[in-house]
Amino acid sequence: MTMQDKTNIGIDAALELVQNAFVASGLNEQSAQSVARALVMAEAEGQVGHGFSRVGDYIAQMESGKINANAVPSVMSRSPSYLHVSADNGFAYPALEFAIDHATQMAEATGCVAIAVSQSNHCGTLASHVEKLAMQGLIGIMVANTPAAIAPWGGNRPLYGTNP
């Protein structure tokens, strides 16, 4: 790609463009905002593998039924400092935002909340979500599901995902 092939757009224009692509593909407005925000912020932070490059794949996965476009996040279990949220086989981003909203209230009592999000799909970078908690003076531990991809040292079958 040459410099002439590149186009620079602002954050707001990028958010609108990406959100509109998801809405046009059948995702509800709120989830489309959440997914667009995550992808645009990843791109803006230089994490291009988790940014615009995901739009086409995400839409294809949604259209094939791999990602539930009508997902509604829900609380699976909770304790004073732990929250387990199901993403309902939808995008991780709306579930993460749902979890953070609940965990923020919980953390007022304990100061620290661990959040687990399961039954989700690719969750991209978690930095902006953890940062949202940190900006409120909170400590957050976020865990998302991932397929087994690598074997532990000395093992012979995949057990761990590739994300730290």
N, C-alpha and C positions, 0 to 999 in steps of 0.2 A: 504494500500500500504506500502510495506517495503522499506527500503533504497535501497535494491538491485533492486527494480522495477523502480527506478528513473534514468533518464539520464539527465545530464547537457549538454547544448550546448550553444555556444556563440550567441550573438545578431545577427551577420551577418548570421550565419548558420540558425538561427530561422527565420529570415526575408526571406531567400531564400526558406526554406521549406514551410512556410505558403503561400508565394506568388505563388510558383509553384502549390500548391494545388488549389488555386483559378483560376489560368490560365488554369489548366487541366480541371476545371469544367466550363470553358467558359467565364470567366471574362477577360476583356481586361487587358493588361500589366500595364497600368498606374493606373487603379482602383485597380488592384490586389496589386500593390506596396503600395498604400495608405491604403488599408484595412490591409495588412500585417503589415505595420509600426504601425498602431494604436493598433492592437491586441498584437504585440510583446512588444511594449512599456508598455501597460497596464500590461501584464504579468511580465515584468521586474520590474515594480514599485510595484508589489505585489497585483495588482487589478485582481486577477485570474478569477473572475466572468466576466471580460470584456476582457480576454486574449484568450489563446489557447482553452479554453472550448467553445468558440463561433464558431470556425472554422467549425465543422460539422453541426451545426445549420444554420450558414450562407449559407453554400453550399446547404443544403437541401431547404432552403427558396428561394435560387436563382433557383434551379432546378424546384421547384414547381411553379415558376412565382411570388411568393410573393414579391421578390426583383427583380427589373429590372436590369438584368446583362448588358444591353446596355444603361444604363442611361447616360444622358449628363446634368450636372448641368447648370443652366441658371439663369440670374438675372430677378427676378419678378418685383421688384421696388427698387428705391434708392432715397436717398436725400443726402445732404452733409455729414451727420453723421449717416445714416441708410442704411443698405443693406439687402434686402430680396432675398434669393437664393432658388430656387426649386432644390431638389435633383432628380427630375424626377422618384420618387419611387425607387430609387437605394440606394446604401449604403450612409450613412451620411458622411463618411470620405472624399471621393473625393469632395463632395459639400462643406465641411468645408474648405478644402485646397483651393478650388476655391474662396470661400468667403473671406478667409484671404488674398489671393493674391490681390483681388480687394480692400478690406478694407484697406490694408496697404497703397495703393496709395491714397485712400480717406482721411486717417487720417493725411496725410501731411498737409492738409488744416485746419482740425478741431481739431486734437489731440485726438479725441475719436470717435469710430464708434461702433454702435450696429449692430450685425449680427443676422439675423433670418434665420434659415434653416428649410424649410418645405418640405413635401412630401418625407420624408426620412424614413429610418428604424432605428433600434437600433443604437445609436450613441456612446455608451460606455462612456469612460471617456473623458471629454473635457479639462482636465488640460494641456495636451501637446499642444493643439491648442491655448489656452489662453496664455500659456507660450511663445509660438512663438511670439505673439504680444508684450508681456511684454519685451521680450529680445530686441525688437526694440524700447523700450521706449514708447510703446503705451498702451492705455487702451482699452480693448475689452469686450463687453457684448455679450455673445453667447446664443441663444435660439434655441432649437430644438423641434419639435413636439413630443408629447407623448400621448398615449391613456388615456382617463379618467379612473381612477382606484379607487379613493377614494372620498367620499362625504365631503364637507366642514362641519365644526362643525355645528350641528343642521340640516344638510341637510339629504335627504333620497335617493339621487342618485349620482353616481360618477360624479365628475366634474374635479378634479385635477389628474395629473399624480403623480407618486411616486418619481420622481427625484427632488432634490432641485434646 
